[in-house]
Amino acid sequence: MASVPAAVTFAVGCAGEPAPLPSLYDDPALAAQVAEADGIDGVAPRLGGFVHGAPVRYWTVGGATEVAMPVYRLCRAEGDETCAPIDHPPVVDRIPGEDGYSAFGQVHWVQLPEGWDGRLASVDAIEAEIGERGLAPPVATSELWHCPIAGADARLDVGLEEPMGPDETVYVRGMEARCFDFTATRDHRAVLPDGTMFVRNVYVLQREGEDAPLVEAARMEDLTGDGDTTDSNNVFGVGLEDFDYTPLWRLVVVTVPDDYASIDTAGDEATADYTDSAQMFDVAPDYTITPIEGAIVDYELTDTLINCPLQSADGAL
């Protein structure tokens, strides 16, 4: 484990309340590191694509890894509850720009005794508490925590007048940091038992004979005439309502016929020939894809993985 900084992980302030923790953002070097590596440059735009035949909005953020990092949640025995969650921020040991950091966390529950009330602001402090009290080791689960740690000035366009900043507190090595909590609004969230992420496909379409995909940002062109460059004909393989939804996507480049009608043909971000992956591919139970005859010209299953959470509703994550 990384060492705990000079900040004390549990200190008592006035009236017996824990003293405030130092903010990660008050350390110029760490603040700069996170801002550089969080994958969000200023205000991340709300991008447009399709899923299951309908328009969808999403963001691209950093920290896309196939293995989630450990994140520790605290619980304690309370009445009939074997381990009731405690109102305490999650605890991690890595931040953006460090080896082992991931935007995805595999939840490990730390069970504390009935009546326990305190603060454990680092993984080292959790391990010390377990050792001193003779507690059971943390229990790894298949629960996904998706809360990318972000710079103090990072913002996401959520469709309101004001963009949203990081909205949740996370403890890391005795400091407070902030993250964008995408798990709070998603019913289906899981990792494999060993912490490996589920990966699904996002299909990026390009006409035969053209040099750029049907993505406004890639073309640096407003294809729909709506005054922005955030729209695309990207098609996601699963949606938020699906049990196997994941924010981690493998990029699949799909070549479509040269007469394919897309958002640029209609001048409408909600109109395209293909808005559902089932129009292009048969998808097997193991997610192997087979092109539908005559639907596409070619495709390439790339090694590129991207962290693209789909938006749950206008004005929210």
PyMOL commands that set and color helices and strands:
alter all, ss='L'
color gray80, all
select helices_A, chain A and resi 14-16+24-26+28-37+123-133+216-219+263-266+277-279
alter helices_A, ss='H'
color red, helices_A
select strands_A, chain A and resi 43-44+47-51+54-58+69-78+81-85+91-92+104-112+139-146+155-156+168-172+175-179+200-207+235-236+248-256+281-283+289-291+298-307
alter strands_A, ss='S'
color yellow, strands_A
deselect
rebuild
show_as cartoon
